[in-house]
């Protein structure tokens, strides 16, 4: 089984650490300037310097440090021969991505981006239903997510997190880019975006905390994406409208419902209450390990990650200029 280096031990890095153990990975290395392992991880080696960690020749690296450090870290790891799983978003900018992709391609290294919602079973069901014609031709999609930022990471002061600081690659359009990724996973590439974003709350952050994006897909469908860091009651949903019906996923119940215009009926395509939230992370990590072993191809490629960044940067630009931006 592969040896895995985790670079960055914030909340998502620690989740990956626990899940690697749950999947039976024994050879785990950690790279962090401040993390102190405890419990089952107490005996794992912790390196404060990335070069020292890479000198141990790990097979794969999970890049889960600050977004602004993703590409430089990934380049160094790839040069050392590591397969890569890079947390979302792949970067806060496009610079350096071509070099990274070329390096991984030339060295035949796996490069996967961590959009874990693609492994969430209700969303998989939603995608399959929309692409199988159950609602006819899709004409619009609505994706929405909102949660009060201080509640994101219990026990941590939100003011010290990446999410609160533009300089570290934070800000809600990049931080909440799942809602850009999965609509494109379902409907194809976004061709243009017009957006409005701003800081509207009393949160002590230097980033926007509410955004509305209106996007046009290459296939002609129109979408709206709502993102916020201020809702005190967490909310996440997706609604797909087609010529012959509609589909809706609501995260609090994890239900997927289908309305069929043919017989004016509604039914559940997926139900049973909220799923185990960690299950999708386990499946994501197992998928990455299977890719490293040569058994699978990455479900979320570097190019997928780049497309999300392009849309996010275009949305940020549109919010500043007031113009529609082509992708």
C-alpha positions in Angstrom: 0.0 0.0 0.0 1.2 3.5 -0.8 2.9 5.8 1.6 1.1 9.1 1.9 2.3 12.5 2.9 -0.2 15.1 4.2 0.9 18.7 3.8 -1.2 21.0 6.0 -3.1 19.7 9.0 -6.1 22.0 9.3 -9.5 20.6 9.7 -9.6 18.9 6.2 -6.0 17.6 6.6 -6.9 16.1 9.9 -10.0 14.5 8.4 -7.8 12.9 5.7 -5.4 11.7 8.4 -8.2 9.9 10.3 -9.6 8.5 7.1 -6.3 7.2 5.9 -6.1 5.2 9.1 -9.7 4.0 8.7 -8.7 2.8 5.2 -5.8 0.8 6.6 -2.9 3.1 5.4 -0.1 2.6 7.9 2.7 4.6 6.2 1.7 8.2 6.8 3.9 11.2 7.0 2.9 14.7 8.1 4.2 18.1 7.2 3.0 21.1 9.2 4.6 24.1 10.9 2.5 23.7 14.0 0.5 20.4 14.2 1.1 18.1 17.1 -0.3 14.6 16.6 -2.1 12.8 19.4 -4.0 9.6 20.0 -3.6 7.0 17.3 -1.4 9.4 15.3 0.9 10.3 18.2 3.8 8.2 16.7 3.6 9.5 13.2 6.6 11.5 11.9 6.0 15.3 11.6 8.2 17.4 9.4 8.3 21.1 9.7 10.1 21.4 6.3 8.6 20.1 3.1 11.9 19.2 1.6 12.7 17.0 4.6 9.4 15.2 4.3 9.8 14.6 0.5 13.3 13.2 1.2 11.5 10.2 2.7 10.2 9.5 -0.8 6.4 9.1 -0.2 4.4 7.7 -3.0 1.6 10.3 -2.8 0.9 13.7 -1.3 -2.3 15.2 -0.1 -2.0 19.0 -0.4 -4.3 20.6 2.2 -2.4 23.7 3.2 -3.5 27.3 2.4 -4.9 27.7 -1.1 -2.2 30.2 -2.0 0.4 27.5 -1.3 -1.3 24.7 -3.3 0.6 25.1 -6.6 4.1 25.7 -5.2 3.7 22.8 -2.8 2.3 20.5 -5.5 5.1 21.4 -7.9 7.7 20.5 -5.3 6.0 17.2 -4.5 5.5 16.3 -8.1 9.2 16.9 -8.8 9.9 14.4 -6.0 7.7 11.9 -7.8 4.5 12.1 -5.7 1.1 11.4 -7.0 -1.2 14.3 -5.9 -4.5 15.0 -4.4 -5.0 18.8 -4.1 -7.7 20.1 -1.9 -10.3 22.5 -3.6 -9.9 24.9 -5.0 -6.8 23.8 -6.9 -5.5 27.4 -6.7 -6.5 31.0 -6.2 -5.0 31.9 -9.6 -4.2 30.3 -13.0 -0.4 31.0 -12.8 1.6 27.8 -12.4 -1.1 25.3 -13.4 0.3 24.6 -16.9 3.7 23.8 -15.4 2.1 21.5 -12.8 -0.1 19.7 -15.4 2.8 19.2 -17.8 5.0 17.9 -15.0 2.4 15.4 -13.9 1.7 14.3 -17.4 5.3 13.8 -18.3 6.0 11.8 -15.2 2.7 9.9 -15.3 1.6 11.1 -11.9 -2.0 11.2 -10.7 -3.4 14.6 -10.2 -6.8 14.8 -8.5 -8.7 17.7 -7.1 -10.7 17.3 -3.8 -14.3 18.1 -4.8 -15.7 15.6 -2.4 -19.4 16.3 -3.2 -18.9 14.3 -6.4 -18.8 11.3 -4.1 -22.0 12.2 -2.2 -24.5 9.6 -3.2 -27.6 11.9 -3.3 -25.8 14.2 -5.7 -24.7 11.2 -7.8 -28.4 10.2 -8.0 -29.4 13.8 -9.0 -26.8 13.8 -11.8 -27.8 10.4 -13.1 -31.5 11.5 -13.2 -30.8 14.8 -14.9 -28.5 13.2 -17.6 -30.9 10.3 -18.2 -33.7 12.5 -19.5 -36.1 12.1 -16.6 -36.9 15.8 -16.7 -36.4 16.2 -20.5 -33.9 18.8 -21.7 -32.4 20.7 -18.8 -33.0 24.5 -19.1 -31.9 25.8 -15.7 -30.2 24.9 -12.4 -30.2 26.6 -9.0 -27.4 25.8 -6.6 -27.4 27.4 -3.1 -25.2 27.1 -0.1 -25.0 29.2 3.1 -23.7 28.8 6.6 -22.5 31.2 9.3 -18.7 31.3 9.1 -18.0 31.0 12.8 -19.9 27.7 12.8 -17.8 26.1 10.0 -15.0 24.9 12.3 -16.2 24.4 15.9 -13.6 25.2 18.4 -11.6 27.5 16.1 -11.7 31.3 15.9 -13.0 32.0 12.4 -10.9 35.2 12.3 -7.7 33.1 12.1 -8.8 30.8 9.4 -8.1 31.0 5.7 -11.7 31.7 4.9 -11.5 35.1 6.5 -8.5 36.3 4.6 -8.2 37.2 0.9 -4.4 37.0 1.1 -4.5 33.3 2.0 -6.8 32.4 -0.9 -10.0 32.8 1.1 -13.3 34.4 0.2 -16.5 32.7 -0.4 -16.4 32.3 -4.2 -13.3 30.2 -4.0 -14.0 28.7 -0.6 -17.5 27.6 -1.7 -16.6 26.5 -5.2 -18.3 23.2 -4.8 -21.4 25.0 -6.1 -19.4 25.9 -9.3 -17.9 22.5 -9.7 -20.9 20.2 -9.4 -23.3 22.2 -11.7 -20.6 21.8 -14.4 -20.2 18.1 -13.5 -23.9 17.8 -14.2 -24.5 20.2 -17.1 -21.1 20.8 -18.7 -18.9 23.9 -19.0 -20.0 27.4 -18.0 -19.5 29.8 -20.8 -20.1 33.1 -19.1 -20.9 34.6 -15.7 -22.3 37.9 -14.3 -22.0 38.3 -10.5 -22.6 40.5 -7.6 -20.6 40.0 -4.4 -19.9 42.0 -1.3 -19.3 42.1 2.5 -22.7 42.7 4.0 -22.3 41.3 7.6 -20.5 42.3 10.7 -18.1 39.4 10.5 -14.5 40.4 11.1 -13.2 39.3 7.7 -11.6 41.0 4.7 -13.5 39.0 2.1 -16.9 39.0 0.5 -19.5 37.1 2.5 -22.5 37.0 0.1 -22.5 36.4 -3.7 -25.0 35.8 -6.4 -23.8 34.4 -9.8 -25.8 34.0 -12.9 -24.1 31.7 -15.3 -24.8 30.5 -18.9 -23.7 26.9 -19.8 -22.2 26.1 -23.1 -25.2 23.9 -23.8 -27.6 26.8 -23.4 -29.0 26.2 -19.9 -29.0 29.2 -17.4 -28.0 28.8 -13.8 -28.0 30.8 -10.6 -25.6 30.2 -7.8 -26.0 31.6 -4.3 -23.2 31.6 -1.8 -23.0 33.1 1.7 -21.1 32.9 4.9 -23.9 34.5 7.0 -26.9 32.1 7.3 -27.4 31.1 10.9 -29.4 28.0 9.7 -27.1 26.1 7.3 -28.7 25.5 3.9 -27.6 23.7 0.8 -29.7 22.7 -2.1 -29.8 22.2 -5.9 -32.9 22.4 -8.2 -32.8 21.4 -11.8 -35.6 22.4 -14.1 -36.2 20.6 -17.4 -38.8 20.7 -20.2 -40.6 17.6 -18.7 -40.2 18.0 -15.0 -37.9 19.1 -12.1 -35.4 17.6 -9.7 -34.5 18.8 -6.2 -31.8 17.9 -3.7 -31.9 19.3 -0.2 -28.9 18.6 2.0 -30.5 18.7 5.4 -32.6 15.7 4.6 -30.4 14.4 1.8 -33.5 13.7 -0.2 -33.7 13.8 -4.0 -37.2 14.4 -5.4 -38.5 14.1 -9.0 -41.5 15.9 -10.3 -42.7 14.4 -13.6 -44.9 16.6 -15.8 -46.2 13.6 -17.7 -48.4 12.3 -14.9 -48.1 15.3 -12.5 -46.6 13.2 -9.7 -43.7 13.5 -7.3 -41.5 10.7 -6.0 -38.3 10.2 -4.0 -35.3 9.1 -6.0 -33.2 9.1 -2.8 -34.4 9.3 0.8 -33.6 7.9 4.2 -32.4 10.9 6.1 -29.0 12.7 6.2 -26.2 10.5 5.1 -22.9 10.0 7.1 -21.1 13.1 6.0 -17.7 11.4 6.3 -18.6 8.6 3.9 -18.0 10.8 0.8 -14.6 11.8 2.1 -13.8 8.1 2.6 -14.9 7.3 -0.9 -12.9 10.2 -2.3 -9.8 9.1 -0.5 -10.3 5.4 -1.6 -10.7 6.6 -5.2 -7.5 8.5 -5.0 -5.6 5.5 -3.6 -7.1 3.3 -6.4 -5.8 5.9 -8.9 -2.4 5.8 -7.4 -2.5 2.0 -7.6 -3.4 2.2 -11.3 -6.9 0.8 -10.9 -8.9 4.0 -11.7 -8.6 7.3 -13.4 -9.3 10.5 -11.4 -12.9 11.5 -11.3 -11.9 15.2 -10.8 -8.9 16.1 -12.9 -6.6 19.1 -12.8 -8.4 20.5 -15.8 -11.7 20.2 -13.9 -10.1 22.2 -11.1 -8.8 24.8 -13.5 -12.2 25.3 -15.1 -13.7 26.0 -11.6 -10.9 28.6 -10.9 -11.6 30.3 -14.3 -15.3 30.7 -13.4 -14.5 31.9 -9.9 -12.1 34.5 -11.1 -14.5 35.6 -13.8 -17.2 36.0 -11.2 -14.9 38.1 -8.9 -14.0 40.3 -11.9 -17.7 40.6 -12.9 -18.6 41.7 -9.4 -16.0 44.5 -9.6 -16.8 45.7 -13.1 -20.5 45.0 -13.3 -20.0 43.3 -16.7 -20.7 39.8 -17.9 -17.5 37.9 -18.2 -16.8 35.2 -20.8 -14.9 32.1 -19.4 
